[in-house]
Amino acid sequence: MSSITVDTISTPRNASSGCLVVAHRREISASVVEFSLRAPDGTRLPDWSPGAHIDVILDDGTTRQYSLCGDRWDAHTYRIAVQRESGGSGGSIALHDTVREGDTLRFGGPRNNFRLAPSGRYLFVAGGIGITPLLPMIHQAELLGTDWRLLYLGRSRTTLAYADELAAFTDRVTIHCADEFGRADLNSWRPIDSVERVYACGPARLLDDIEAWGAPPSGHPAKVERFTASAKSSSPATAFDVVAARSGRSTTVAVDETVVIALRRIGVDVLTSCGQGVCGTCETGVVAGRPDHRDSLLNDAERSSSECLFPCVSRSLDTQLVLDI
């Protein structure tokens, strides 16, 4: 998961918060720096599973989400990798240029919206820094003795993070660099049987192409993790009423505001982090009404069930939406 700028800092539900010390820093490619993080007192860190990420809270109050890409069985160390984004909002540049070993970073999490489901075989597709959430999945598949393969895409070999770590799996890993081979033929990688599950992380164009495959014979569509929200909705934004079921308070959500902002106006706080429907912090149960989902987290079945929504971006298809909050 790449960096996301936010306006509101809140601690995720069912997650920890506090400080981490940079125990080690190293450059792992021409544009990626790895940070190994530990608790200041050396105590055990919260457990996590493949696909999880943490929030890193910078000195200026903005937050970035980074996938945990280290050894999940190391209870005292978190590992993240940060790609320098020269055209970004400055978070990655600040981490690259100012954070050194011994420095302290505030954090929240871990949290997981990209969980690895059981399968007889996996196809992992990584675009650039999208390799980070997939590394623990690969090691989990190895631990379980499950068959897997990886397509790792990048601009050039000098930009690929953890290529050395993946060298041990030469028979399972295909590296495709655009400066050597041009654009990859993704359709040639589409699963053709009922066994293989697809997990992908990378730029929007790559994930859009993979999602365009549709459901494979297994009936399990590709699970993707996006750097930014896809904001897919064919419905125009209209005003609607939102009700906080636990207090009975209600208000109108204007066309130009979010559910989160409207609720805060009447004293109902919602924990948020990314503000883009990517991180999952603000997940809220739906009591009544049909959500207009605009996040990048739920799959089609979860959207159809209408059991929850992410009020930082999602809206309502009905004139009233009742939330379990």
C-alpha positions in Angstrom: 0.0 0.0 0.0 1.4 3.3 -1.0 1.1 6.6 0.8 -2.1 8.5 1.3 -2.5 12.0 2.6 -5.3 12.6 5.1 -6.8 15.5 7.0 -7.9 13.7 10.1 -5.8 11.6 12.4 -7.7 8.9 14.4 -6.7 5.6 16.0 -8.3 2.6 14.2 -10.7 0.5 16.1 -9.3 -2.8 17.3 -5.8 -1.6 16.6 -2.9 -0.2 18.6 -1.2 3.2 18.5 1.9 4.6 19.9 5.5 5.1 18.8 8.1 3.0 16.9 11.8 3.5 16.7 13.7 3.1 13.5 16.0 0.3 14.3 17.5 -0.1 10.8 17.3 1.7 7.5 18.6 0.5 4.2 18.2 1.3 0.5 16.8 -1.7 -1.4 16.5 -0.2 -4.8 17.1 3.0 -6.7 14.0 4.5 -5.2 12.9 2.4 -2.3 14.1 2.6 1.4 13.3 -0.1 3.9 12.7 0.8 7.6 12.8 -1.8 10.4 10.7 -0.6 13.3 10.7 -1.7 16.9 8.9 -0.6 20.1 11.0 2.0 22.1 11.2 -0.4 25.1 11.7 -3.5 23.0 8.4 -5.1 23.9 6.3 -7.3 21.7 4.4 -5.6 18.9 0.8 -6.4 17.9 0.4 -9.5 15.8 -0.4 -9.2 12.1 -1.2 -11.4 9.1 -0.2 -11.3 5.4 -1.7 -8.3 3.7 -1.8 -6.0 6.8 -0.6 -2.5 6.9 0.2 0.2 9.5 -0.4 3.9 9.6 2.7 6.1 9.9 1.9 9.5 11.3 4.4 12.2 10.2 5.4 15.3 12.1 3.1 17.6 10.2 0.1 15.5 11.2 -0.6 13.7 7.9 -0.7 9.9 7.7 0.6 7.3 5.3 -0.4 3.7 5.1 2.4 1.1 4.4 2.2 -2.6 4.0 4.0 -4.8 6.5 6.5 -6.8 4.4 8.7 -8.5 6.9 8.6 -11.7 9.0 5.2 -11.9 10.7 6.7 -14.4 13.2 9.2 -11.7 14.4 7.1 -10.3 17.3 9.4 -7.4 17.9 10.0 -5.9 14.4 7.8 -4.3 11.7 9.3 -3.9 8.3 8.0 -1.4 5.7 9.3 -0.2 2.4 8.8 3.3 1.1 9.1 4.3 -2.5 10.1 7.8 -3.2 7.3 9.6 -5.0 8.7 12.8 -6.4 5.3 13.9 -7.7 3.5 13.0 -4.5 2.4 15.2 -1.6 5.7 14.9 0.3 5.3 12.0 2.7 7.6 9.6 1.0 10.2 12.4 0.5 10.1 13.3 4.2 10.7 9.7 5.1 13.5 9.3 2.6 15.3 12.5 3.4 14.8 13.1 7.1 14.1 9.8 8.9 17.2 8.1 10.2 18.1 5.2 12.5 17.1 6.0 16.1 14.3 8.4 15.1 10.8 7.9 16.4 7.6 7.6 14.4 4.1 7.6 15.6 1.9 4.7 14.2 -1.5 3.1 14.3 -2.5 -0.4 13.4 -1.9 -3.0 12.2 -5.1 -3.4 10.1 -5.8 -5.8 7.3 -8.2 -5.4 4.4 -6.2 -7.6 2.0 -6.4 -11.0 3.7 -5.1 -14.2 2.2 -7.9 -16.7 1.8 -7.2 -20.5 1.7 -6.6 -21.9 -1.8 -4.9 -24.8 -3.6 -2.8 -22.4 -5.7 -2.2 -18.6 -5.9 -1.3 -16.2 -8.6 0.4 -13.0 -7.2 0.8 -10.0 -9.5 2.9 -7.0 -8.3 3.4 -3.7 -9.9 6.5 -1.9 -8.5 6.2 -1.2 -4.8 3.0 -3.4 -4.9 5.3 -6.3 -4.1 5.3 -5.3 -0.4 1.9 -6.8 0.8 2.5 -9.9 -1.4 5.9 -10.9 0.1 4.3 -12.2 3.4 1.7 -14.0 1.3 4.4 -15.8 -0.6 6.1 -16.8 2.6 2.8 -18.0 4.0 2.1 -20.1 0.9 5.6 -21.6 1.2 5.0 -22.3 4.9 1.8 -24.2 4.0 3.3 -26.0 1.0 0.8 -24.3 -1.3 1.6 -23.9 -5.0 2.0 -20.3 -6.2 3.5 -18.1 -8.9 4.4 -14.5 -9.1 4.4 -11.9 -11.9 6.5 -9.0 -10.9 6.3 -5.9 -13.1 8.5 -2.8 -13.1 10.0 -0.1 -15.2 13.5 -1.5 -14.9 15.4 -3.9 -12.7 17.0 -1.1 -10.8 13.6 0.0 -9.4 12.5 -3.5 -8.2 12.4 -3.9 -4.4 13.3 -7.3 -2.9 14.3 -8.9 -6.2 17.2 -10.4 -4.2 14.8 -12.0 -1.7 12.8 -13.5 -4.5 15.8 -14.9 -6.3 15.4 -18.1 -4.2 12.2 -18.8 -6.0 13.4 -18.6 -9.6 11.1 -21.3 -10.8 8.0 -19.5 -9.5 8.9 -15.9 -10.2 8.6 -14.0 -13.5 10.1 -10.6 -13.6 9.0 -8.4 -16.5 10.6 -5.0 -16.9 9.2 -2.5 -19.4 12.6 -1.3 -20.6 13.5 -4.8 -21.6 10.3 -6.4 -22.8 7.7 -3.6 -23.2 4.2 -3.9 -21.8 3.3 -7.4 -20.4 0.5 -9.5 -21.9 -1.6 -9.8 -18.7 -4.3 -11.9 -20.4 -1.8 -14.7 -20.8 -1.6 -15.0 -17.0 -5.4 -15.2 -16.4 -6.3 -18.4 -14.4 -7.9 -21.1 -16.5 -9.0 -23.5 -13.8 -11.1 -23.5 -10.6 -8.1 -23.7 -8.1 -6.0 -20.5 -8.5 -6.8 -17.4 -6.5 -5.4 -14.0 -7.7 -3.9 -11.4 -5.4 -2.6 -8.2 -7.0 -1.2 -4.8 -5.9 0.1 -2.0 -8.0 -0.9 1.0 -10.1 -4.5 1.6 -11.1 -4.0 0.7 -14.7 -2.6 -2.7 -13.8 -5.4 -3.5 -11.3 -8.1 -2.3 -13.7 -6.7 -4.7 -16.4 -6.7 -7.6 -13.9 -10.2 -6.8 -12.6 -11.4 -6.8 -16.3 -10.6 -10.5 -16.4 -13.9 -11.0 -14.5 -14.5 -14.0 -12.3 -12.4 -17.0 -13.2 -13.9 -20.5 -13.3 -13.4 -20.7 -9.6 -15.9 -18.0 -9.0 -13.3 -16.1 -7.0 -12.6 -12.7 -8.6 -9.1 -11.2 -8.2 -8.4 -9.6 -4.9 -6.6 -6.3 -5.4 -5.1 -3.6 -3.1 -5.1 -0.1 -4.6 -2.8 2.8 -3.8 -5.7 5.2 -4.2 -9.5 4.8 -4.2 -11.1 3.8 -7.5 -14.3 5.7 -6.6 -16.4 3.5 -8.9 -20.0 4.7 -8.9 -22.5 5.3 -11.7 -24.8 7.3 -9.5 -24.6 11.1 -9.3 -24.1 12.6 -5.8 -27.4 13.8 -4.3 -28.3 15.0 -0.8 -29.8 12.5 1.7 -30.5 12.1 5.4 -28.2 10.0 7.6 -29.3 8.7 11.0 -27.0 7.5 13.8 -29.0 4.6 15.1 -27.5 4.5 18.6 -28.2 8.1 19.5 -31.1 8.7 17.1 -29.4 11.9 15.8 -29.9 12.7 12.2 -28.8 15.3 9.6 -28.7 15.9 5.9 -25.6 15.0 4.0 -25.1 17.7 1.4 -24.0 17.0 -2.2 -20.6 18.5 -1.5 -19.8 16.9 1.9 -19.1 13.4 3.2 -21.1 11.3 5.7 -18.2 11.7 8.1 -18.3 15.5 8.0 -22.1 15.6 8.3 -22.1 13.3 11.3 -19.4 15.3 13.1 -21.5 18.4 12.6 -24.1 16.8 15.0 -21.6 15.5 17.5 -21.3 11.9 16.1 -17.6 11.1 15.7 -16.3 8.6 13.2 -12.8 7.3 13.3 -11.0 7.9 10.0 -7.5 7.7 8.5 -7.1 7.7 4.8 -10.2 9.6 3.8 -10.2 7.9 0.4 -12.0 4.5 1.0 -8.7 2.6 1.0 -7.6 1.9 4.5 -10.8 0.5 6.2 -10.6 2.5 9.4 -14.1 4.0 9.2 -16.0 0.8 8.4 -19.5 1.3 9.7 -22.5 -1.1 9.9 -25.6 -0.3 7.9 -29.0 -0.7 9.6 -31.3 0.5 6.8 -30.9 2.0 3.4 -28.9 1.2 0.3 -25.3 2.4 0.3 -23.7 4.0 -2.7 -20.3 2.3 -2.3 -17.4 4.4 -3.5 -14.5 2.6 -1.7 -11.8 0.3 -3.0 -12.2 -2.3 -0.4 -15.4 -4.3 -0.8 -15.9 -6.9 -3.5 -19.2 -7.2 -5.5 -20.8 -9.7 -3.0 -20.0 -7.5 0.0 -21.4 -4.4 -1.8 -24.6 -6.3 -2.7 -25.1 -7.4 0.9 -25.2 -3.7 2.1 -24.1 -4.7 5.6 -21.4 -2.0 5.9 -20.0 1.0 4.2 -17.0 3.4 4.4 -18.5 6.8 5.2 -15.4 8.7 4.3 -16.3 8.3 0.6 -19.5 6.3 0.2 -23.0 7.8 0.0 -26.6 6.6 -0.2 -28.9 5.5 -3.0 -32.0 6.1 -0.9 -33.2 9.3 0.7 -32.3 8.0 4.1 -29.4 5.9 5.4 -29.4 4.5 9.0 -26.0 3.6 10.4 -25.0 1.4 13.3 -23.1 4.1 15.1 
